[in-house]
Amino acid sequence: MSKNKLARFAENKTFGNLFQHTDYDRENPNFPLKGKWRSDYFHNDNPIVLELGCGKGDYTIALATRNPDINYIGIDRKGARLWRGCKTALEAEMHNVAFLRITIDKLSEYFASGEVNEIWVTFPDPQIKSERKRLVSPRFVGYYRNILNDGRGVINLKTDSRELYSYVKESAEGYGWHILVDVENVYQEECDPILTEVQTFYEQMWLAEGRTISYLKIEV
């Protein structure tokens, strides 16, 4: 492991806007902010939006900057990636941003039923060979429904994968999902500016390869 990564792991422990599963799984199995994110961390009653597999938090930071009256939480399992988002948010004194280092199947251990209003999934692994591993699949949507407001909510999917985009569109009706917005190519069609103004590291790579970037907004 590189010294740079070790240094980031050490600095992560000092960040007041980062919560890591290792701090609770062993020493304290009960996450203290579950059901209390608004009252005990954000100190407001604003909606909560998650970015799953947030990486360096590009969308978490961008969305929070544009929408100061919404609380954003970026979630990833890689501490070295989260370091960048945490540090950016702290340096910018952003009070509507937090980060959580967990695996997505553990969401209900960190959020109460109905605590979350909306979810973003940006450039997930399409998991071509395994439907159950896709972050927008019946298995994972089940996890989301456990924490979304009134058991329903909105998922925003941005992807370079034609297979994943087609899968969600073709499967929606059968699974009871409702497609609210469908943009096959965000760079050729009229859409929310956030979809083109923010480019993650991977998105820049995919664009350089000539891939099509698609977006779906789904009620589940």
C-alpha positions in Angstrom: 0.0 0.0 0.0 1.4 3.4 -1.0 2.4 6.0 1.6 0.0 8.4 0.0 -3.0 6.1 0.6 -1.9 5.4 4.1 -1.7 9.1 4.8 -5.2 9.6 3.4 -6.5 6.8 5.6 -5.0 8.5 8.6 -6.4 11.9 7.7 -9.9 10.4 7.1 -10.0 9.6 10.8 -9.8 13.3 11.6 -12.6 14.4 9.3 -15.8 15.4 11.0 -17.9 14.8 7.9 -16.8 11.2 7.3 -18.4 8.2 9.1 -16.7 4.8 8.5 -18.2 1.4 9.2 -15.0 0.3 11.0 -15.8 2.8 13.8 -19.2 1.1 14.5 -19.0 -2.6 13.5 -16.7 -3.5 16.3 -16.6 -0.8 19.0 -20.2 0.4 18.7 -22.5 -1.7 16.5 -25.3 0.8 16.6 -24.8 3.7 14.3 -25.8 6.8 16.3 -27.1 8.9 13.4 -29.6 6.4 12.1 -32.9 8.2 12.1 -31.2 11.3 13.3 -29.2 12.6 10.4 -31.3 15.7 10.1 -31.5 16.6 13.8 -28.0 15.5 15.0 -25.8 16.1 12.0 -27.3 18.6 9.5 -29.4 20.4 12.2 -32.3 21.1 9.8 -35.4 19.4 8.3 -34.2 19.5 4.7 -34.5 16.5 2.3 -31.7 13.9 2.3 -30.2 12.7 -1.0 -27.6 10.0 -1.4 -25.0 9.4 -4.0 -24.1 5.7 -4.1 -20.7 4.6 -5.3 -19.7 8.3 -5.1 -16.0 7.8 -5.6 -14.4 11.2 -5.0 -17.8 12.8 -4.5 -18.0 14.8 -7.7 -21.8 14.7 -7.8 -22.2 14.9 -4.1 -20.2 18.2 -4.0 -21.7 19.6 -7.2 -25.3 18.9 -6.2 -24.8 20.3 -2.7 -23.2 23.4 -4.1 -26.2 24.0 -6.4 -28.8 23.1 -3.8 -27.9 24.4 -0.3 -31.3 23.6 1.1 -30.8 19.9 0.5 -28.6 17.5 2.5 -26.3 15.2 0.5 -24.5 12.1 1.7 -21.9 10.4 -0.6 -21.4 6.7 0.0 -18.5 4.5 -1.1 -16.6 1.6 0.3 -13.2 3.0 -0.7 -11.7 5.3 1.9 -8.9 6.6 -0.4 -11.6 7.8 -2.8 -13.7 9.4 -0.1 -10.8 11.4 1.2 -11.0 13.9 -1.8 -14.7 14.6 -1.3 -14.4 15.0 2.4 -11.5 17.4 2.1 -13.2 19.5 -0.6 -16.4 19.8 1.4 -14.4 20.8 4.6 -12.3 23.3 2.8 -15.4 24.9 1.2 -17.1 24.9 4.6 -20.1 23.0 3.2 -22.5 22.2 5.9 -25.0 20.2 3.8 -22.5 17.4 2.9 -21.4 14.2 4.6 -19.7 11.0 3.5 -20.3 7.4 4.6 -17.9 4.5 4.1 -20.0 1.4 3.9 -21.2 -1.2 1.4 -24.5 -0.4 -0.2 -26.2 -3.6 1.1 -25.8 -2.1 4.6 -27.9 1.0 4.0 -30.7 0.1 6.5 -28.1 -0.1 9.3 -27.3 3.6 8.8 -30.6 5.1 7.7 -34.1 4.7 9.2 -37.2 3.9 7.2 -38.3 6.9 5.3 -35.2 9.0 6.1 -34.0 9.4 2.5 -35.8 11.3 -0.3 -33.7 10.6 -3.4 -30.7 8.6 -4.7 -28.1 9.2 -7.3 -26.2 6.3 -8.9 -23.4 7.6 -11.2 -21.5 5.3 -13.6 -22.0 2.1 -11.7 -20.4 -1.2 -12.8 -23.1 -2.6 -15.2 -22.4 -6.1 -14.0 -23.3 -7.6 -17.4 -23.1 -11.2 -16.1 -25.0 -10.8 -12.8 -28.4 -9.0 -12.6 -28.4 -9.2 -8.8 -25.2 -7.2 -8.5 -26.5 -4.2 -10.5 -27.1 -1.2 -8.4 -30.4 -0.6 -10.2 -31.9 -4.1 -9.9 -34.7 -5.6 -7.8 -32.3 -6.7 -5.1 -30.8 -3.2 -4.6 -34.0 -1.4 -5.2 -35.3 -3.4 -2.3 -32.5 -2.0 -0.1 -33.4 1.5 -1.3 -37.1 1.1 -0.6 -36.3 0.3 3.1 -35.0 3.8 3.6 -36.8 5.9 1.0 -39.6 8.3 2.0 -42.9 6.3 2.3 -41.1 3.3 0.9 -40.9 5.0 -2.5 -38.6 7.6 -3.9 -36.5 8.6 -6.9 -33.4 7.1 -8.3 -31.2 9.1 -10.8 -29.0 6.8 -13.0 -26.3 8.2 -15.1 -24.4 5.6 -17.2 -22.2 4.9 -20.1 -23.4 1.4 -20.4 -25.9 0.7 -23.2 -26.6 -2.6 -21.6 -27.5 -1.2 -18.2 -29.5 1.7 -19.7 -31.6 -0.8 -21.8 -32.0 -3.2 -19.0 -33.5 -0.6 -16.7 -35.8 0.7 -19.4 -37.0 -2.8 -20.4 -37.4 -4.0 -16.9 -39.1 -1.0 -15.3 -42.7 -1.9 -16.0 -42.3 -5.5 -14.8 -40.7 -4.4 -11.5 -43.2 -1.6 -10.9 -40.7 1.2 -11.5 -41.9 4.4 -13.3 -39.5 6.2 -15.6 -40.0 9.9 -15.1 -37.2 11.2 -17.3 -35.4 9.3 -20.1 -32.4 11.0 -21.9 -30.5 8.6 -24.2 -27.7 11.0 -24.9 -27.2 13.9 -22.4 -24.8 15.7 -24.8 -27.2 15.7 -27.7 -30.6 16.2 -26.0 -32.1 18.9 -23.8 -31.7 18.0 -20.2 -30.8 19.3 -16.7 -27.5 21.2 -16.9 -26.1 19.2 -14.0 -25.9 16.2 -16.3 -23.3 17.9 -18.6 -21.7 20.4 -16.3 -20.3 17.8 -14.0 -18.0 15.2 -15.4 -16.5 12.5 -13.2 -13.1 11.1 -13.8 -14.5 8.1 -15.4 -17.0 10.0 -17.5 -14.2 12.0 -19.1 -12.6 8.7 -20.0 -15.8 7.3 -21.5 -16.4 10.5 -23.5 -12.8 10.3 -24.9 -13.6 6.8 -26.1 -16.8 8.1 -27.8 -19.3 6.4 -25.5 -22.8 7.6 -25.2 -23.8 9.0 -21.7 -27.4 8.3 -20.8 -29.7 9.3 -17.9 -32.8 7.8 -16.3 -34.9 9.3 -13.5 -37.0 6.5 -12.0 -39.6 6.3 -9.3 -39.4 3.0 -7.5 
